[in-house]
Amino acid sequence: MCSLLSVHTSSFCQHPETDPDLILSLSLADLSKRLKDGTLTPQAVFHSYLGKTLEVNGRLNCCTEILLESLDQLENIDTCKDGLLYGIPVSIKDNMAYKGHDSTCGVLCKLDLPAPDDSVLVKVLKRQGAIPFVKTNVPQSMLNFDCGNPIYGHTLNPHNHQKTPGGSSGGEGALIGGGGSILGLGSDIGGSIRIPASFCGICGFKPTVNRLRCVHMLSSLGPLAKDVDSLALFMQALLCDYMFTLDPTVPPIPFNQQVYQSGKPLRIGYYENDGYAMPSPSMSRALRETKVLLERAGHTLVPFSPPRVAYAMHELVVKGIAADGCATILGHMKGGPVDPCLQAQITPYSLPQGLKKIFSILLKPIVSAGQSHIVQNGLLCFCLCPKDYCNEVMAEWRRCELDVLLCPMIGPAYNHNYPAKLTSTVSYTILYNLLNFPAGVVPVTTVTAEDEEELRHYVGNYEDLWDKLYKKAVCDGEGLPVAVQCVSLPWQDELCLRFMREVERLVREEERRRSEGLE
C-alpha cells in the first residue's frame, strides 16, 4: 500500500512533454480523441492528472492511496490502443477491489486485507485501456452521505470547505469536482453516486442494478464525471463482450447508441415536492427552471406524483432496517472509534429495542409521526422492493404515458456532520434504488442570495425537528451547485442518459444566451 504522503510530485508527477493545464482543460471526448490520434501521449495525460490529484488531495483530503501498479500498466498501455478508454486515468472508490490493496470501507477491521484480485469492473476498465490510478475516500461503513472515517479523515467539498462533498462516493465527487480526475467509478445504494455528484457540481449516474454488475442487493456500480457524454462513454466501454464473459450473470446487452443519440421529443413527468421532505428553495427553483427549458425545446411536461412516498419510506425502507439488529454494522465498528460524521446516526443502533421505542414515543410531538420510526429503527436500509409498490408506481407512470421523469435532487451541499442527523432527506434518491429505476444527476444552477433569503422562511412539510435541522444543514450555501435528477424505467439506462444530456445541453445554451445578453 502506498500512502499519498509518500508520493513526491517532483519525483514522478511532472512530464515535460505537454502543458498540463491544456490536458486538464479537455473534455473526456476531446482527450480520448487526441490520445487516439497521437496528438497526446498516455504518459503526458497520466502525469498531468497524477500531479493534479496530489494537489487537489492536499486541499480536500479526498484520496486514500495512489495505485503504483498504474505506472506498470502505463508502460504497456499500447497493447490496449483499441480500447474505448485508451490512456484515460480513472479514479475508483475505496470499496472497489484492486489486487494487492485494501478496500477498507472506512472501518478499521478491514485494514490489511488486500484484495486477491481485481474486481470485474477494474479488469474491464484495464482491458478498455483505462488506467485506474487512485482510490478515493468514503464515510465510515459507507452507510452515510457525509465523507469521513477514522482511517483517512474527513473529505472537504471543492466549492466550500465548510461543506461535505456528500457520500458515500464522496472522495470521487470531491476529486472530480476539484479537477483531479476526469472519470470515476462509484457505487450507489441510496444515492451514493448522485448525492456527491450533486454536492460537488458534477454528473453522476446510477444504472439499473446488474446492468454493469450486482455486488450487493439493490446496489449499483456507476460513473461520475464532469459531463454526460463521459458517463455514456463509460457505460459503452464497460458493456462489452469481455464484461459479459467475465460475469455471465450480467445480461449481455451492449450500450444502445441509437437511443442515446436520439433527438425525439420526450414526454416528461415532473414533481417539485415528494410530500415527504420539502426541497430547499434552490432545489425547487432548479427544477422549475429546467422544466421551462425543456418545454421551450418542444418536450411535453406532465405533472406526476410518486405514490405514497411516506409509505415507501416507513414500510419498505425503514422497516427493512436492522434485520439483524444492526449487528453487522456495529460489528464493523468494534475495535475503533466512531467518526464524528456518523455519530448521530450510529448511536441509536446500539440502544436496546425497548429504549428505541421509548425515544420514538417521546419524540412524536416534535417530529412527524412517520419519521419517529427512523429514531426507533435507526439506519436507512431496505430489503427487496415489494412487487406491489413497484407495480403501483409503474401503473401511475403508464397512466401518464411517460418516457422519463424529472425530479428534485438533494442539495445544496450540507454542512459537515449533518447527513447523519438527516437520513430522512434521502427520500428523493433512495426511492429509485428501491424501485430499481436508473437515475442520474446534472448540475443546472447555483444557490443565489435570493435562495438564501427564502431559506430563512423555510418550514418544511411537517414543521418538525427534521425540517429545522435541514434548514441548518443547507444554510450559507450561496454559490454552491444545485442539480436535478433524471429517471427512467428499469433497463432504459440509455434513455435516462439521453434525457440527462438534453438537460445539460439546454442549460449550457441558456448560460451562453445569458452571457451574451440575449435573455
Buried (B, 14 or more C-beta within 10 A) or exposed (E): BEEBEEBEBEEBBEBEEBEBEEBBEBBBEEBBEBBBEEEBBBBBBBBBBBBBBBBBBEEBBBBBBBBBBBBEBBEEBEEBEEBBBBBBBBBBBBBBBBBEBBBBBBBBBBEEEEBEEBBBBBBBBBBBBBBBBBBBBBBBBBBBBBBBBBBBEBBBBBBBEEBBBBBBBBBBBBBBBBBBBBBBBBBBBBBBBBBBBBBBBBBBBBBBBBBBBBBEEBBBBBBBBBBBBBBBBBBBBBBBEBBBEBBEEBEEEEBBEEBBEBEEEBEBBBBBBBEBBBBBBBBBBBBEBBBEBBEEBEBBBBEBEBEBBBBBBBBBBBBBBBEEEBEEBBEBBEEBEBBBBBBBBBEBBBBEEEEBBEBBEEBBEEBBEBBBBBBBBBBBBBBEBBEEBBEBBBEBBEEBEBBBBBBBBBBBBBBBBBBBBBBBBBBBBBBBBBBBBBBBBBBBBBBBEEBBEBBEEBEBBBEBBBBBBBBEBBBBBBEBBBBBBBBBBBBBBBBBBBBBBBBBBBBEEBEEEEEEEEE
